[in-house]
């Protein structure tokens, strides 16, 4: 379950067209961020149990990185 801080970060990102997509890769999943129409990924793989927790955390990371730009 996401924290209030993660939900607020998600809303901030979505309102600025910043998205984090979950993509299947070799039986696991990766996160792909899309900022200004440009996609990128670290390629780090996550299992099905953890992927959505990391998706919320990644929205928070992007918020913290980009909200003062």
C-alpha positions as CSV (number, residue, x, y, z in Angstrom):
1,X,0.0,0.0,0.0
2,X,1.5,3.4,-1.0
3,X,2.1,6.0,1.6
4,X,0.4,9.4,1.4
5,X,3.8,10.9,0.3
6,X,4.0,8.4,-2.5
7,X,0.4,9.1,-3.6
8,X,1.1,12.9,-3.6
9,X,4.3,12.3,-5.7
10,X,2.3,10.1,-8.1
11,X,-0.3,12.9,-8.6
12,X,2.4,15.5,-9.1
13,X,4.1,13.4,-11.7
14,X,1.0,12.5,-13.6
15,X,-0.1,16.1,-13.7
16,X,3.2,16.8,-15.4
17,X,3.0,13.9,-17.8
18,X,5.7,12.0,-16.0
19,X,4.9,8.3,-16.0
20,X,6.4,5.1,-14.7
21,X,5.5,2.0,-16.7
22,X,5.8,-1.7,-15.7
23,X,7.2,-3.8,-18.5
24,X,7.7,-7.6,-18.5
25,X,11.3,-8.8,-19.1
26,X,12.6,-12.4,-19.0
27,X,9.9,-13.6,-16.5
28,X,10.4,-10.6,-14.3
29,X,9.6,-6.9,-14.6
30,X,11.4,-3.6,-15.2
31,X,10.4,0.0,-14.6
32,X,10.5,2.4,-17.5
33,X,10.1,6.1,-16.7
34,X,8.9,8.6,-19.3
35,X,9.8,12.3,-18.8
36,X,9.2,14.8,-21.5
37,X,8.3,11.9,-23.9
38,X,11.7,10.3,-23.4
39,X,11.7,6.8,-21.9
40,X,14.6,5.4,-19.8
41,X,15.2,2.4,-17.5
42,X,18.0,1.1,-15.4
43,X,17.1,-2.4,-16.6
44,X,17.0,-3.6,-13.0
45,X,14.6,-6.5,-12.7
46,X,11.9,-7.0,-10.0
47,X,9.7,-9.9,-9.2
48,X,5.9,-9.8,-9.4
49,X,5.5,-9.4,-5.6
50,X,7.7,-6.3,-5.4
51,X,7.2,-4.5,-8.7
52,X,4.3,-2.2,-7.7
53,X,6.0,-1.2,-4.4
54,X,9.0,-0.1,-6.4
55,X,6.8,1.7,-8.9
56,X,5.4,3.9,-6.1
57,X,8.9,4.5,-4.8
58,X,10.1,5.5,-8.2
59,X,7.4,8.1,-8.5
60,X,8.6,9.5,-5.2
61,X,12.2,9.5,-6.4
62,X,11.2,11.4,-9.6
63,X,9.2,13.9,-7.6
64,X,12.1,14.6,-5.2
65,X,14.5,14.9,-8.2
66,X,12.3,17.0,-10.5
67,X,10.0,19.2,-8.3
68,X,12.5,22.0,-7.9
69,X,13.7,22.1,-11.5
